[in-house]
């Protein structure tokens, strides 16, 4: 038995038997072989404090830092005001556990209430939970919410213009919950509305439809009439979106959507090698009792003072145990606080300024890239906010490598000759010129 793993071989065998498996290999059968380590961890002998520090410093030296980030694809480099770190690092917030006892958790309950209020306002919907692990699992929960709300219907449609990571997670949830997930094809970078109409009228009842705004190409799709079309079949409409973009674009509520999901990382959260991030899920009032997770409400106590309570939590793990759909930890509460502080500091006008800066920079960058003659918009004429796809005569990997040599993340490769590029308030005009120069001279 390894000194760091307390389970004996008999313990592990008992756990595998409970899962109906014979070996650990069966447990990881769905994981692609190329992602498996295939050997024991190289955990060495004990080290002194200095040796540990030196070891991790050597790992850090292996990183190739990029000073300028044009990569996006759902996660964006935004400015985080210093005040956020000062607030969330306070001990009463940093160490707060799930607020099951309201009489000793008023501070935590208050910021969750404020978070819900801000996210409901941002999405144009009546109800917000607090919160989910990330945008992909939040969207998967939206699929389950559609199924739960329409009861016997088990079919959900998802647009091919929803990003691949989200579609993959939704597909995994569908597989293990008996949901039939069908992908609506895209045409010229947007959802094929004719195909969607045909799928809705196929005779196989649909529980919900999931679309994206902006979509995986950065395009702002026109969803005029979509909510009415979906609702005419008694299905629900869910919209996967980017939190910061809702400062200027039409909200899911304005499109007539029943559910809004996505990742709130764009609200100033550092990229940080993949997390922690924050999934949000907002919905119409009619769906409030079926929304996963917790909802905090405000009321008054016996002395007439304003207080906060966990109003709805029936789908939490401490209530329904293994039947619960949500397993939301204290860390996500901390990220909800992060988003709350960010939105409080920025306000509507500040968020609009952030979006407008990204818009100006992205459109300037596309104009200058096209002027080189070596790049062009992958979907010309399609509206976008701060992210767009380009096709080039060059190999995308070559562009990315040459940019890295100059401390720049050029974008995300989405095809052999295609890059998805995002601009935020963090990139200067000089940064834009540097990326243009790299592609012009590649």
C-alpha positions in Angstrom: 0.0 0.0 0.0 1.4 3.4 -0.9 1.9 5.8 2.0 -0.3 8.4 0.4 -3.3 6.1 -0.4 -5.0 4.6 2.7 -7.2 2.1 0.8 -6.1 -1.5 0.9 -6.5 -3.8 -2.1 -9.5 -5.3 -0.4 -11.0 -1.8 0.0 -10.5 -1.1 -3.7 -11.9 -4.5 -4.7 -15.1 -3.9 -2.6 -15.6 -0.4 -4.2 -15.2 -1.8 -7.7 -17.6 -4.6 -6.9 -20.2 -2.1 -5.8 -19.8 -0.4 -9.2 -20.1 -3.8 -11.0 -16.5 -3.7 -12.2 -13.6 -6.1 -11.9 -10.7 -3.7 -12.3 -9.7 0.0 -12.3 -9.2 -0.3 -16.0 -12.9 -0.8 -16.4 -13.6 2.2 -14.3 -11.7 4.4 -16.8 -12.8 2.5 -20.0 -14.5 5.7 -21.4 -11.3 7.7 -21.1 -9.3 7.8 -24.4 -6.1 5.7 -24.0 -3.9 8.6 -25.1 -5.1 10.6 -22.0 -4.2 7.8 -19.5 -0.8 8.1 -17.7 -0.1 4.3 -18.1 2.3 4.2 -15.1 2.4 5.0 -11.4 2.9 8.6 -10.4 6.6 9.5 -10.0 6.3 10.6 -6.4 9.8 10.8 -4.9 11.0 10.6 -1.4 10.4 13.3 1.2 12.0 16.7 0.6 12.9 19.7 2.8 10.9 22.9 2.4 13.6 24.5 0.3 13.8 21.5 -2.0 10.0 21.6 -2.4 10.1 25.3 -3.3 13.0 24.7 -5.8 11.1 21.8 -7.3 7.9 23.7 -8.0 10.0 26.7 -9.2 11.6 24.4 -11.8 8.1 23.4 -13.0 7.1 27.0 -13.2 10.2 27.7 -15.4 8.8 25.2 -18.0 5.9 27.5 -18.7 6.0 29.7 -21.7 4.4 32.9 -20.5 2.4 35.0 -23.0 2.1 38.7 -22.2 -0.7 39.3 -24.7 -3.7 37.0 -25.1 -5.9 36.9 -28.2 -7.2 33.5 -27.3 -10.9 33.2 -26.4 -13.3 30.4 -27.3 -15.3 30.8 -24.2 -12.6 32.1 -21.8 -11.3 35.6 -22.0 -8.5 37.8 -20.6 -10.2 40.7 -18.8 -9.0 43.2 -16.2 -9.6 42.2 -12.6 -9.8 45.3 -10.3 -7.5 44.9 -7.3 -10.4 45.4 -4.9 -11.8 42.0 -5.8 -8.8 40.1 -4.4 -8.9 42.2 -1.2 -12.6 41.4 -0.6 -12.6 37.6 -1.4 -9.4 37.0 0.6 -11.1 38.1 3.8 -11.3 35.2 6.2 -15.1 35.3 6.7 -15.6 34.8 2.9 -12.6 32.7 2.0 -13.3 30.0 4.6 -17.1 30.2 4.6 -18.9 26.9 4.1 -22.3 26.2 2.5 -24.8 28.4 4.4 -27.1 25.7 5.8 -27.5 27.7 9.1 -28.9 31.1 8.1 -28.5 32.6 11.6 -24.7 32.4 11.4 -24.4 32.8 7.6 -26.0 36.2 6.9 -22.9 37.6 5.1 -22.7 34.7 2.8 -26.4 34.6 2.1 -26.4 38.3 1.4 -23.8 38.2 -1.3 -25.4 35.1 -2.9 -28.7 37.1 -2.9 -26.9 40.1 -4.5 -25.3 37.7 -7.1 -28.6 36.3 -8.0 -30.1 39.7 -8.4 -27.3 40.9 -10.7 -27.3 37.8 -12.9 -31.1 37.9 -13.2 -30.7 41.5 -14.4 -27.8 40.6 -16.7 -29.7 37.8 -18.4 -33.2 39.4 -18.4 -34.7 36.5 -16.6 -36.5 36.3 -13.3 -34.5 33.7 -11.3 -30.9 32.9 -10.9 -29.3 30.0 -8.9 -26.0 30.3 -7.1 -24.2 28.6 -8.8 -22.7 25.9 -11.0 -19.1 24.6 -11.4 -18.7 26.0 -15.0 -20.6 27.0 -18.1 -20.5 23.5 -19.6 -22.1 21.7 -16.7 -24.6 24.6 -16.3 -25.8 24.0 -19.8 -26.0 20.3 -19.2 -28.2 21.1 -16.2 -30.3 23.3 -18.5 -30.9 20.2 -20.7 -32.0 18.3 -17.6 -34.2 21.2 -16.6 -36.0 21.1 -20.0 -36.6 17.4 -19.6 -37.9 17.8 -16.0 -40.2 20.6 -16.9 -41.8 18.9 -19.8 -42.0 15.6 -17.9 -42.3 12.7 -20.3 -40.3 14.3 -23.2 -36.8 12.9 -23.4 -35.5 14.6 -26.6 -33.4 17.8 -26.7 -32.0 19.7 -29.7 -28.7 21.5 -29.5 -27.3 23.7 -32.2 -23.9 22.8 -33.8 -23.0 26.5 -33.2 -22.7 25.8 -29.4 -19.0 25.3 -28.6 -17.6 21.8 -28.8 -16.6 21.5 -25.2 -20.2 22.4 -24.0 -21.8 20.0 -26.5 -19.5 17.2 -25.3 -20.4 17.7 -21.7 -24.1 18.0 -22.5 -23.8 14.7 -24.6 -22.2 13.0 -21.6 -25.1 14.0 -19.3 -27.6 13.0 -21.9 -26.0 9.5 -22.3 -26.3 8.7 -18.6 -29.7 10.3 -18.1 -31.5 8.6 -21.0 -31.9 11.8 -23.0 -31.9 11.7 -26.8 -29.7 14.6 -27.8 -29.9 15.7 -31.5 -27.6 18.2 -33.1 -29.1 20.9 -35.2 -26.7 21.5 -38.2 -25.2 24.9 -38.9 -25.1 26.7 -42.2 -22.6 29.5 -43.0 -21.7 29.8 -39.3 -25.2 30.0 -37.9 -27.9 27.6 -36.8 -29.8 26.1 -39.8 -33.3 27.4 -39.0 -34.9 25.3 -41.7 -33.4 22.2 -40.3 -34.4 23.2 -36.8 -38.0 23.7 -37.9 -38.0 20.3 -39.5 -36.7 18.7 -36.4 -39.3 20.3 -34.2 -42.0 19.1 -36.5 -40.7 15.5 -36.8 -43.3 14.0 -34.6 -40.8 13.1 -31.9 -41.7 15.6 -29.1 -38.9 17.9 -28.1 -38.3 19.0 -24.5 -36.0 21.8 -25.2 -33.7 23.6 -27.7 -30.3 24.9 -26.8 -28.6 27.7 -28.9 -25.7 30.1 -28.4 -25.3 33.8 -28.4 -22.6 34.6 -29.3 -22.0 31.3 -31.0 -18.8 29.2 -31.3 -17.6 31.4 -34.2 -18.2 34.6 -32.3 -21.2 35.4 -34.4 -24.3 37.1 -32.9 -27.1 35.1 -34.4 -30.5 36.5 -35.2 -33.1 34.5 -33.2 -36.1 36.5 -34.2 -39.2 34.3 -33.9 -37.3 31.3 -32.5 -38.8 31.4 -29.0 -42.4 31.5 -30.5 -41.5 28.6 -32.8 -40.1 26.5 -29.9 -42.9 27.4 -27.5 -45.5 26.5 -30.1 -44.4 22.9 -29.7 -44.5 23.2 -25.9 -40.7 22.9 -25.7 -38.4 25.3 -23.8 -35.6 27.5 -25.2 -32.2 27.6 -23.5 -29.5 30.0 -24.5 -25.8 29.5 -23.8 -24.0 32.8 -23.6 -21.0 34.8 -22.3 -21.7 36.8 -19.1 -19.7 39.9 -19.9 -21.2 40.2 -23.4 -24.7 40.6 -21.9 -23.6 44.1 -21.0 -24.4 45.2 -24.6 -26.0 42.4 -26.6 -29.6 41.4 -26.6 -30.2 39.2 -23.5 -31.7 35.7 -23.5 -34.8 37.2 -21.8 -35.2 39.7 -24.6 -35.0 36.8 -27.1 -37.8 35.0 -25.2 -35.6 32.3 -23.9 -36.7 30.3 -20.8 -33.2 29.5 -19.6 -29.9 31.2 -19.8 -26.6 29.5 -19.1 -22.9 30.0 -19.5 -19.7 30.8 -17.8 -19.1 33.9 -15.7 -15.3 33.7 -16.1 -15.5 36.7 -18.4 -16.5 38.8 -15.3 -12.8 39.5 -14.5 -11.9 36.0 -13.4 -8.3 35.1 -14.2 -7.7 32.4 -16.8 -5.6 30.5 -14.3 -5.0 27.3 -16.4 -8.6 26.4 -16.4 -10.2 27.5 -13.2 -11.8 27.9 -10.8 -14.6 29.3 -13.0 -18.3 29.9 -12.4 -21.3 28.5 -14.2 -24.5 30.5 -14.1 -28.0 29.3 -14.7 -31.0 31.7 -14.9 -34.6 30.9 -15.7 -38.1 32.1 -15.9 -40.2 32.3 -12.7 -42.3 29.3 -13.9 -39.2 27.1 -13.7 -38.0 28.3 -10.3 -38.8 25.1 -8.4 -37.0 22.9 -10.9 -33.8 25.0 -11.1 -30.8 23.0 -9.7 -28.9 24.4 -6.7 -29.9 26.9 -4.2 -31.9 30.1 -4.3 -31.5 32.7 -1.5 -34.4 34.9 -0.6 -34.8 38.1 1.5 -37.4 38.4 4.4 -37.7 40.0 7.8 -37.1 38.4 11.2 -39.3 38.7 14.3 -37.9 42.2 15.0 -38.6 43.5 11.5 -35.0 43.4 10.4 -34.1 42.4 6.8 -32.5 38.9 6.8 -31.6 36.3 4.2 -32.6 32.6 4.0 -32.1 29.6 1.8 -35.5 29.8 0.1 -35.2 26.8 -2.3 -32.7 24.1 -1.9 -34.7 20.9 -2.6 -32.3 19.7 -5.2 -29.2 20.1 -3.1 -27.0 17.2 -2.1 -27.7 17.4 1.6 -31.5 17.1 0.9 -31.7 14.4 -1.7 -28.3 12.9 -1.5 -27.5 10.8 -4.6 -30.7 12.0 -6.3 -29.6 15.6 -6.3 -28.5 17.1 -9.6 -26.3 19.7 -8.0 -23.1 19.3 -6.0 -22.2 22.8 -5.5 -19.2 23.4 -3.2 -18.1 26.4 -1.2 -15.5 27.2 -3.8 -18.3 28.1 -6.2 -19.8 30.3 -3.6 -16.5 32.1 -3.5 -16.6 32.6 -7.3 -20.1 33.9 -7.0 -18.7 36.5 -4.6 -16.0 37.2 -7.2 -18.6 37.9 -9.9 -20.7 40.0 -7.4 -17.8 42.3 -6.5 -16.8 42.6 -10.1 -20.3 43.6 -11.2 -20.6 46.0 -8.2 -17.4 47.8 -9.1 -18.0 48.0 -12.9 -21.7 48.8 -12.9 -23.7 48.8 -16.1 -21.6 51.6 -17.6 -18.3 50.0 -16.8 -19.4 46.7 -18.3 -20.5 48.5 -21.4 -17.1 50.2 -21.7 -15.4 46.8 -21.4 -17.6 45.4 -24.2 -17.1 48.5 -26.4 -13.4 48.3 -26.0 -13.4 44.7 -27.2 -15.7 45.6 -30.1 -13.5 48.4 -31.3 -10.3 46.3 -31.0 -11.7 43.2 -32.7 -13.1 45.1 -35.7 -9.8 47.1 -36.0 -7.8 43.8 -35.9 -10.0 42.1 -38.5 -9.7 45.2 -40.8 -5.9 45.2 -40.6 -5.6 41.4 -41.0 -7.6 41.5 -44.2 -5.5 44.4 -45.4 -2.4 42.0 -45.3 -4.0 39.8 -48.0 -3.1 36.8 -45.9 -6.3 36.5 -43.8 -10.0 37.0 -44.3 -13.1 36.7 -42.2 -14.3 33.1 -42.2 -17.9 34.3 -42.2 -17.9 37.7 -43.9 -20.8 40.0 -43.1 -21.9 38.2 -40.0 -22.1 40.4 -36.9 -19.8 39.8 -34.0 -18.9 41.6 -30.8 -15.2 41.0 -29.8 -14.5 37.5 -31.3 -14.2 36.4 -34.9 -12.8 33.6 -37.0 -10.3 34.1 -39.8 -9.2 31.8 -42.6 -5.6 32.2 -43.8 -3.4 30.9 -46.5 -1.0 29.9 -43.7 -0.9 27.0 -41.3 -2.6 27.9 -38.1 0.0 26.0 -36.0 2.7 28.0 -37.6 1.0 31.3 -36.7 0.5 30.2 -33.1 4.1 29.1 -32.7 5.6 32.3 -34.2 3.3 34.4 -32.0 4.3 32.5 -28.9 7.9 33.3 -29.7 7.0 36.9 -29.3 4.9 36.4 -26.1 1.5 36.4 -27.8 -1.3 33.9 -27.8 -2.6 34.4 -31.3 -5.9 32.7 -30.9 -7.5 29.3 -30.9 -7.0 26.9 -33.8 -10.4 25.7 -35.0 -9.2 24.3 -38.4 -6.0 23.7 -40.3 -6.0 27.3 -41.6 -8.6 28.8 -39.2 -8.0 30.9 -36.1 -10.6 32.1 -33.6 -9.4 35.4 -32.3 -10.8 37.5 -29.3 -10.0 41.0 -28.3 -10.8 42.5 -24.9 -9.9 45.8 -23.1 -6.5 44.2 -22.2 -5.0 44.4 -25.7 -3.6 47.7 -27.0 -3.3 48.9 -30.5 0.4 48.1 -30.4 -0.5 44.5 -29.5 -2.9 44.4 -32.5 -0.2 45.7 -34.8 2.2 43.0 -33.5 -0.2 40.2 -34.3 -0.9 41.7 -37.7 2.9 41.9 -38.3 3.3 38.2 -37.4 0.7 37.1 -39.9 1.8 39.5 -42.6 5.3 38.2 -42.5 4.6 34.5 -41.8 
